[in-house]
Amino acid sequence: YIGGSLALQGHKVVFIEKPETAEELSRRGLRLQVDQEKRILASPEMSGSLQAALMKGPFDLALFAVKSYDTQSAVEALTPFADRLPPVLSFQNGVENEALIASVLGPEKVIAGTVTSAIGRRATGDIVLERLRGIGIAGDHPLSISLAGALNEAGLNARLYANAADMKWSKMLTNLLANASSAILDMTPSEIFNHPGLFRLEIRQLREALRVMHALNIHIVDLPGTPVRMLAFGVQGLPPQVLRPLMKNAVGGGRGGKMPSFFIDLRERKGRSEVDYLNGAVVRFGEQAGVPTPANRLLNETLLALTDGRLPLDTFRRQPEKLLKRLQSK
């Protein structure tokens, strides 16, 4: 979506894909649907490896958009080319990826980013923008201003943020909503919020995350098209009978009708989950700050056990009381 939008605006963009995918997309092009308008990038520049892509440079920027559980292996692949790589803009969910990338490239070559727009994929290279919200960019890099300008020219609604941690943690709050619980229980977000006990679990995990943020002096900021401060205010202050329908509508609309990403990864039996980079991160930073995080720990440990096969996939399927009992026993 981002690369295609930039390429259609006239920027030189080279995509790195698996060799067979790169060959296919070179042949048939990329399709991008925005506001019912179908845009086609007929001859995208594709490379089957980082080494081959770098031969087509020089480049001003690299867009880094792998899943958080692939960051380590991706960084290892980057290491031999560290001196040839331009600054990297990381759009990943979670709050620990940028430090890992910086450990190889150096902090001066890493820019934190977030994507709040809802994007769907019909097939490889066939992308639909389901809801435009925008992109957050950390504003502390020499490229940040010109980068935001290029993204805005491409219609991506970019906004600069003075503090990268504020931006990344605020995004993570939105990623926590009805994500792990939906995967564990095989229930839709609407079903999660309709159940009083599960709704309390959702609120509890968010309050834990907010307490960790407070302990670390990390501030809540609104993201493009996403009123995170209102979410935090509601979680901390509104009565459940008012908050529950608001959150149900916000989460349902925010995901563009899709099931949460944790659910998709689990049901596709990928053997990996980003839960440890979201709920697990809340637990790890909570331990550092001395903030208890039992709800996040439960969700993280349970989903990891389902993911790696220590628990059968249907252990908690549509059994919310069984999961809630597990929390009470901790």
Disulfide bonds with the S-S distance in Angstrom:
none
